[in-house]
Amino acid sequence: MAGLIVRPRAGILHGHDWVYRTEILKVFGDPADGDVVSIKDGRDHLLGTAIYNSKSMITARRISRQRQELNPDFFRRRIAQASEVRDRAGCRRDLRRVVWSESDGLPGLIADQYGDTVVLQTLTLAMDNHKAEIAAALGEILGLRGVIERNDAPVRAAEGMEPVSGILAGEPQTVQTVEIDGVIFEIDLLAGQKTGFYLDQVANYAAVAHHAAGKRVLDCFSNQGGFALACARAGAASVVAVESGAESFERLKANAAGNHLDLRCERADVAEYLRRAERANEKYDLIILDPPSFTKSRGKLHDAMRGYHDLHVRAGALLEPGGLLATFSCSHHVDEAAFLEAASSGLFDARRSARLVDEYRQAPDHPIVLHLPETFYLKGFLLEMMPGR
């Protein structure tokens, strides 16, 4: 087997599963991109087996601490294990992420299950080379009607792959209707965000909406309306949902109409909307900030923290004394302490003091692996504005 020898300070020597290009001392055996390679230290000790791509900054991603090939049995075993993890966690089989990349020992593979259909993303070249075998294994283990691929994610470019979407196997149902805590969503699996829906926040909609009864609610970055619709159903006095994307905005309006819920839907840039609302002296009792990731790289972390700070300045100015702010970050480059600091400094500049009421995490079908901090990316906090401060 071809392989790599890593430098003495490589992260894989300290528990991580990635090898960056700069951590490679030597490549031997002339591996092709997408191949499985062995990883060794300078003393020729085997550190495991990995998938390889010289085009990527993350050149090798470990799949096993032993020797391992990519074959149908490997995929069946790993997918079955991943499904069992979700079953033990009580995740519903009609709406769950059944495979999540490194968290399930399948780097770059994402499989989201919507009833009898799975939407697949193969974001590493090795997984992409085996997607037919993966689709077959998913169908066999989960009893699927079909598999859709949504390989239109920009991150594929880092692995030298072109975007592609369509039906991969069987006769999948491309439009699904799902119910989340009494709210009905119609999801287009071929055209919706990511694989059709953001599954990581599903458990948090009801948790935030628990505080919405009788309140004036502002849901920023509303997407398809998960938080807004949950709050309206929970008895909010009024709900404003702000979304800038044309497609998501249309789905937001359709979901509101389909559930017969009274929302004011605003298509606008959130920062601009918050500035206008402040000038108009609008006030809210509950504001939800759930923006897309502000940074995909550590090099832009400073700009991301400035963005979070500014959002909290604007939101703080609109909240009534005693008002609540549910605020989220989905960037793994921003840890909890840094995110809370950005929120705190932003609220300070808005002349507000806040108490921490609750904390939120990604849904259990997005498991966190201790030695892979990148798997812990979604963090959220419920903050209460302190009256008279």
Long-range contacts (C-beta under 8 A, 24 or more apart in sequence): 1-29, 1-36, 1-37, 1-38, 1-49, 1-67, 2-27, 2-28, 2-29, 2-30, 2-31, 2-35, 2-37, 2-38, 2-52, 3-27, 3-28, 3-29, 3-31, 3-37, 3-38, 3-39, 3-40, 4-28, 4-37, 4-38, 4-39, 4-40, 4-50, 4-52, 4-59, 4-60, 5-40, 5-41, 5-42, 6-39, 6-40, 6-41, 6-42, 6-47, 7-42, 8-41, 8-42, 12-39, 12-47, 12-48, 12-62, 13-41, 13-47, 15-371, 16-371, 16-372, 17-50, 17-61, 17-62, 17-102, 17-107, 17-371, 17-372, 18-58, 18-60, 18-61, 18-62, 19-50, 19-58, 19-59, 19-60, 19-61, 19-62, 20-57, 20-58, 20-59, 21-54, 21-56, 21-57, 21-58, 21-59, 24-59, 24-60, 27-54, 33-125, 33-160, 34-125, 34-126, 34-128, 34-129, 35-126, 36-63, 36-68, 36-69, 36-70, 36-126, 38-67, 51-107, 51-108, 51-124, 51-125, 51-126, 51-127, 52-126, 53-124, 53-125, 53-126, 53-159, 53-160, 55-125, 55-158, 55-159, 55-160, 56-124, 56-158, 56-159, 56-160, 57-158, 61-102, 61-107, 61-108, 61-124, 62-107, 63-105, 63-106, 63-107, 64-105, 70-126, 70-130, 71-133, 72-133, 72-136, 72-137, 75-106, 75-130, 75-133, 75-134, 75-137, 76-137, 76-140, 76-141, 78-104, 78-105, 78-106, 79-104, 79-106, 79-111, 79-134, 79-137, 79-138, 79-141, 80-141, 81-105, 82-106, 83-141, 83-142, 85-367, 86-364, 86-365, 89-364, 89-365, 89-367, 90-364, 91-363, 91-364, 91-365, 93-142, 94-178, 95-178, 95-180, 95-197, 95-199, 95-202, 96-199, 96-365, 97-199, 97-200, 97-363, 97-365, 97-366, 98-138, 98-142, 98-365, 100-365, 100-366, 100-367, 100-375, 101-375, 102-369, 102-372, 102-374, 102-375, 103-366, 103-367, 103-368, 103-369, 103-372, 103-375, 104-367, 108-159, 109-134, 110-195, 111-138, 112-194, 112-195, 112-196, 112-197, 112-199, 113-142, 114-173, 114-176, 114-178, 114-187, 114-189, 114-196, 114-197, 115-145, 115-173, 115-176, 115-178, 116-143, 116-144, 116-145, 116-146, 116-172, 116-173, 117-144, 117-145, 117-146, 117-147, 117-148, 117-172, 117-173, 117-174, 117-176, 117-189, 118-142, 118-144, 118-147, 118-148, 118-172, 119-147, 119-148, 119-149, 119-150, 119-189, 119-195, 119-196, 120-147, 120-148, 120-149, 120-150, 120-151, 120-168, 121-149, 121-150, 121-151, 121-153, 121-195, 122-149, 122-151, 123-151, 123-153, 123-155, 123-156, 123-159, 124-159, 125-159, 125-160, 125-161, 128-156, 128-159, 128-161, 131-168, 132-168, 132-169, 135-168, 135-169, 136-169, 139-169, 139-170, 144-170, 144-172, 145-170, 145-171, 145-172, 145-173, 146-170, 146-171, 146-172, 146-173, 147-172, 148-172, 148-174, 148-189, 148-190, 150-189, 150-190, 150-194, 150-195, 150-196, 153-194, 155-296, 165-190, 166-190, 180-205, 180-226, 180-230, 181-205, 181-206, 181-209, 181-230, 181-233, 182-233, 183-226, 183-229, 183-230, 183-233, 183-255, 183-259, 183-261, 184-255, 184-258, 184-259, 185-224, 185-226, 185-255, 186-251, 186-254, 186-255, 186-258, 187-224, 188-251, 191-247, 192-224, 192-247, 192-251, 193-223, 193-224, 193-248, 197-224, 198-223, 198-224, 198-226, 199-363, 199-365, 199-366, 200-330, 200-362, 200-363, 200-366, 200-378, 201-226, 201-227, 201-290, 201-328, 201-362, 201-363, 201-378, 202-226, 202-363, 203-363, 203-364, 204-328, 204-360, 204-363, 204-380, 205-229, 205-230, 206-230, 206-234, 207-358, 207-360, 208-286, 208-288, 208-326, 208-360, 208-382, 209-233, 209-234, 209-236, 210-234, 211-286, 211-324, 211-326, 211-382, 212-236, 212-239, 212-286, 215-284, 215-285, 215-286, 215-324, 216-283, 216-284, 216-285, 216-286, 217-284, 217-285, 217-286, 217-287, 217-288, 218-242, 218-277, 218-284, 218-286, 218-287, 218-288, 218-318, 219-287, 219-288, 219-290, 220-270, 220-273, 220-274, 220-287, 220-288, 220-289, 220-290, 220-291, 220-311, 220-315, 221-270, 221-289, 221-290, 221-291, 221-292, 222-248, 222-252, 222-265, 223-248, 223-252, 223-290, 224-248, 224-251, 224-252, 224-255, 225-251, 225-252, 225-255, 225-256, 225-263, 227-288, 227-290, 227-326, 228-252, 228-256, 228-263, 228-288, 229-255, 229-256, 229-259, 229-261, 229-263, 231-286, 231-288, 232-256, 232-259, 232-261, 232-262, 232-263, 233-259, 233-261, 236-286, 237-285, 238-262, 238-264, 239-263, 239-264, 240-264, 240-266, 240-284, 241-265, 241-266, 242-266, 242-267, 242-268, 242-270, 242-273, 243-267, 244-268, 244-269, 244-270, 270-311, 271-310, 271-311, 271-314, 274-311, 274-314, 274-315, 274-318, 275-314, 277-318, 278-314, 278-317, 278-318, 282-318, 283-318, 283-319, 283-320, 283-323, 284-318, 284-319, 284-320, 284-323, 285-319, 285-320, 285-322, 285-323, 285-324, 286-323, 286-324, 286-325, 286-326, 287-315, 287-318, 287-319, 287-323, 287-324, 287-325, 287-326, 288-325, 288-326, 288-327, 289-315, 289-325, 289-326, 289-327, 289-328, 290-326, 290-328, 290-330, 290-380, 291-328, 291-329, 291-330, 292-330, 293-329, 293-330, 293-331, 294-329, 294-331, 294-334, 295-331, 295-333, 295-334, 296-331, 297-333, 298-333, 301-333, 301-334, 304-331, 304-333, 304-334, 305-334, 305-338, 305-342, 308-334, 308-339, 308-342, 308-343, 308-346, 309-342, 309-345, 309-346, 309-349, 310-346, 311-346, 312-342, 312-343, 312-345, 312-346, 312-347, 312-350, 313-346, 313-347, 313-349, 313-350, 314-350, 315-346, 315-350, 316-346, 316-347, 316-349, 316-350, 316-351, 316-352, 316-385, 317-350, 319-352, 319-385, 320-385, 321-385, 321-386, 321-387, 321-388, 322-384, 322-385, 322-386, 322-387, 323-384, 323-385, 324-357, 324-382, 324-383, 324-384, 324-385, 325-354, 325-382, 325-383, 325-384, 325-385, 326-360, 326-380, 326-381, 326-382, 326-383, 327-380, 327-381, 327-383, 328-360, 328-378, 328-379, 328-380, 329-378, 329-379, 329-380, 330-377, 330-378, 331-377, 332-373, 332-374, 332-375, 332-376, 332-377, 335-373, 335-379, 336-379, 339-379, 339-381, 340-381, 343-381, 343-383, 347-383, 347-385, 352-385, 352-386, 352-389, 353-385, 353-386, 353-389, 354-383, 354-384, 354-385, 354-386, 355-383, 355-384, 355-386, 356-381, 356-382, 356-383, 357-382, 357-383, 357-384, 358-382
